[in-house]
Amino acid sequence: MILIDNSKVLNKGIAYQPYSRKQLLNVIAAKMSAYPDKPDHFVDWLCAGDEFAGQDRSLIAQAFLPRHLYGEYLAHIWRGALATCRQKNISVSVLQDTVCDLDVTESGVSMHLAGREVIHAGTCVLATGNQLPGNPAIKHESFYKSPLYFQNPWNIESVNGIAGSLPVLIMGNGLTMVDTVTGLLENGFNGSILSVSPNDYNILPQRHSLLRYTEISGELSENIPLYDLVRLVHKHIKKVRSLGISAGPVIDAIRPFTQTIWGNFTTEEKRVFLSRFRHLWGVARHRIPLTVHDRIQQLRIDGKLVVIAGKILDICESSNAAIVEYYDKKAGEIRKTGVSRVINCTGPETDFSKLDHHVLNSALHKGIITQDPFRLGIRPNTATFEVLNGEGKPQPVLLTLGGNLKGELWESTAVPELRVQAVALARWLL
Ligand SMILES: Cc1cc2nc3c(=O)[nH]c(=O)nc-3n(C[C@H](O)[C@H](O)[C@H](O)COP(=O)(O)OP(=O)(O)OC[C@H]3O[C@@H](n4cnc5c(N)ncnc54)[C@H](O)[C@@H]3O)c2cc1C
């Protein structure tokens, strides 16, 4: 078995080796076990360690813990897996390198590495996870080569070493914006922060992590049409709101059905969902811990963080500043402002044709992989994880999982989905 990964944070991923020890999981510990059939595994691991010795188990289970702790948990599991492999004489080698290109034949896959080596394997699993955010279209795209531009918001360089008194511009206002604002403050930035994105600020906090609302499940059918679903969700949200409860538990109740419902939508329904409801769904679904939400709101009250609904039209570099031109929706006018840097927090790019010098882009051009019509991921056979080639044929030697399945499954991002897929894919391989 050979694992090829190009990151320095091997085995933890960008999510679970954050630059700040204060960045929190957005899911309570009780829901973060790495194993679908051992729901208490993460909490058991926490309770067995020194950090939480003697503390109340139920409080630990309900807490939003630091993401780096989850990284340590994954590393612990990885070490255990390696030990098991040694006992069973299964060889595992780890290469820190980038796969730049693939060739697929019926008998296997050749992976061309940046270090020029070529690795041949009987089966290859594409577990490429989150890509860097794409560069939004602006008039002077040459700005994206400027040292004032930070395309990778998960890298500490994006938030430290800021000189001068100009504001910082964040593109996007979702969960990565929240992490970046926290990172800027932690790294001593004292100025103001602007965030521009198509929608106004509407990140919601996790208010009711433990409330269960099941009534909607009885009314959901697997092939419910999009507009019936919208009406049903509205009806139930109205009901919980009348009890003083926010929409969160209703949205959580739909989650076990989301993949099937999405799979049964027509292409037109998917298109309408993506253009009209994607943002609303994202807001309702990806909520943040209340303490973090309060911190962000306080910054907005204090005028330190200004969230603008609008569109960035252009950015140019001019004597140690970036001049940003954007359309402000509320004001109904184009504005210009100088900022000290621009950090891209627009979320991982899923259109592989836009990834420069990337294995997925090259595989797309070679017809080794194809994308769904909305370019959310790789087209697979979801029962077997086999990647479909340009002719729509499943390739038993090339498998994929995780974020790459978003086009087929929609909900294929967080640990509760990934752990189920990882077990099913491992069984399929065996
Ligand atoms: C900031 C952040 C926070 C998150 N927080 C949570 C949370 O609190 N709870 C939750 O349930 N989910 C969360 N998620 C979602 C999900 O759990 C994580 O994204 C998870 O790490 C995904 O795991 P993965 O292995 O699929 O991808 P990744 O962790 O992205 O790993 C993919 C690996 O492949 C490597 N790679 C990619 N291309 C190549 C190549 N060509 N050659 C070699 N190596 C390559 C990358 O360097 C990377 O190391 C979060 C995601 C992010 C981005």
The ligand as a Tripos MOL2 file, in Angstrom:
@<TRIPOS>MOLECULE
LIG
   53    58     1     0     0
SMALL
NO_CHARGES

@<TRIPOS>ATOM
      1 C1        -11.2040   24.3290    7.4610 C.3       1 LIG1
      2 C2        -12.1080   23.1320    7.5100 C.ar      1 LIG1
      3 C3        -12.7340   22.7860    8.6970 C.ar      1 LIG1
      4 C4        -13.5690   21.6630    8.7480 C.ar      1 LIG1
      5 N1        -14.1780   21.3690    9.9330 N.ar      1 LIG1
      6 C5        -14.9830   20.2730   10.0030 C.ar      1 LIG1
      7 C6        -15.6330   19.9330   11.2460 C.ar      1 LIG1
      8 O1        -15.5050   20.6270   12.2470 O.2       1 LIG1
      9 N2        -16.3990   18.8090   11.2770 N.ar      1 LIG1
     10 C7        -16.5790   18.0270   10.1550 C.ar      1 LIG1
     11 O2        -17.2740   17.0060   10.2270 O.2       1 LIG1
     12 N3        -15.9940   18.3370    8.9780 N.ar      1 LIG1
     13 C8        -15.2080   19.4400    8.8700 C.ar      1 LIG1
     14 N4        -14.5870   19.7290    7.6700 N.ar      1 LIG1
     15 C9        -14.8550   18.8740    6.5020 C.3       1 LIG1
     16 C10       -13.9990   17.5650    6.4370 C.3       1 LIG1
     17 O3        -14.1040   16.8190    7.6180 O.3       1 LIG1
     18 C11       -12.5400   17.8570    6.1800 C.3       1 LIG1
     19 O4        -12.4060   18.6330    5.0300 O.3       1 LIG1
     20 C12       -11.6960   16.5750    6.0140 C.3       1 LIG1
     21 O5        -10.3580   16.8820    6.3250 O.3       1 LIG1
     22 C13       -11.7460   16.0170    4.6030 C.3       1 LIG1
     23 O6        -10.8670   14.9420    4.5310 O.3       1 LIG1
     24 P1        -10.2400   14.4170    3.1760 P.3       1 LIG1
     25 O7         -9.2210   13.3950    3.5440 O.co2     1 LIG1
     26 O8        -11.3230   14.0290    2.2390 O.co2     1 LIG1
     27 O9         -9.5260   15.6860    2.4860 O.3       1 LIG1
     28 P2         -8.2830   16.5470    2.9580 P.3       1 LIG1
     29 O10        -8.1950   16.5960    4.4370 O.co2     1 LIG1
     30 O11        -8.3860   17.8240    2.1960 O.co2     1 LIG1
     31 O12        -7.0330   15.6890    2.4510 O.3       1 LIG1
     32 C14        -6.6840   15.5310    1.0830 C.3       1 LIG1
     33 C15        -5.1810   15.3840    1.0000 C.3       1 LIG1
     34 O13        -4.8180   15.0960   -0.3410 O.3       1 LIG1
     35 C16        -3.6650   15.8290   -0.6680 C.3       1 LIG1
     36 N5         -3.6160   15.9790   -2.1330 N.ar      1 LIG1
     37 C17        -4.5350   16.5900   -2.9370 C.ar      1 LIG1
     38 N6         -4.1390   16.5240   -4.2260 N.ar      1 LIG1
     39 C18        -2.9530   15.8530   -4.2440 C.ar      1 LIG1
     40 C19        -2.0440   15.4590   -5.2730 C.ar      1 LIG1
     41 N7         -2.2820   15.7420   -6.5440 N.pl3     1 LIG1
     42 N8         -0.9220   14.7870   -4.9270 N.ar      1 LIG1
     43 C20        -0.6710   14.4620   -3.6290 C.ar      1 LIG1
     44 N9         -1.4950   14.8040   -2.6100 N.ar      1 LIG1
     45 C21        -2.6250   15.4860   -2.9140 C.ar      1 LIG1
     46 C22        -3.8480   17.1480    0.0850 C.3       1 LIG1
     47 O14        -2.6250   17.8140    0.2730 O.3       1 LIG1
     48 C23        -4.4450   16.6630    1.3890 C.3       1 LIG1
     49 O15        -3.4550   16.3740    2.3450 O.3       1 LIG1
     50 C24       -13.7730   20.8580    7.5860 C.ar      1 LIG1
     51 C25       -13.1440   21.2400    6.3870 C.ar      1 LIG1
     52 C26       -12.3250   22.3500    6.3380 C.ar      1 LIG1
     53 C27       -11.6630   22.7250    5.0320 C.3       1 LIG1
@<TRIPOS>BOND
     1     1     2 1
     2     2     3 ar
     3     2    52 ar
     4     3     4 ar
     5     4     5 ar
     6     4    50 ar
     7     5     6 ar
     8     6     7 ar
     9     6    13 1
    10     7     8 2
    11     7     9 ar
    12     9    10 ar
    13    10    11 2
    14    10    12 ar
    15    12    13 ar
    16    13    14 ar
    17    14    15 1
    18    14    50 ar
    19    15    16 1
    20    16    17 1
    21    16    18 1
    22    18    19 1
    23    18    20 1
    24    20    21 1
    25    20    22 1
    26    22    23 1
    27    23    24 1
    28    24    25 2
    29    24    26 1
    30    24    27 1
    31    27    28 1
    32    28    29 2
    33    28    30 1
    34    28    31 1
    35    31    32 1
    36    32    33 1
    37    33    34 1
    38    33    48 1
    39    34    35 1
    40    35    36 1
    41    35    46 1
    42    36    37 ar
    43    36    45 ar
    44    37    38 ar
    45    38    39 ar
    46    39    40 ar
    47    39    45 ar
    48    40    41 1
    49    40    42 ar
    50    42    43 ar
    51    43    44 ar
    52    44    45 ar
    53    46    47 1
    54    46    48 1
    55    48    49 1
    56    50    51 ar
    57    51    52 ar
    58    52    53 1
@<TRIPOS>SUBSTRUCTURE
     1 LIG1         1 GROUP 0 **** ****
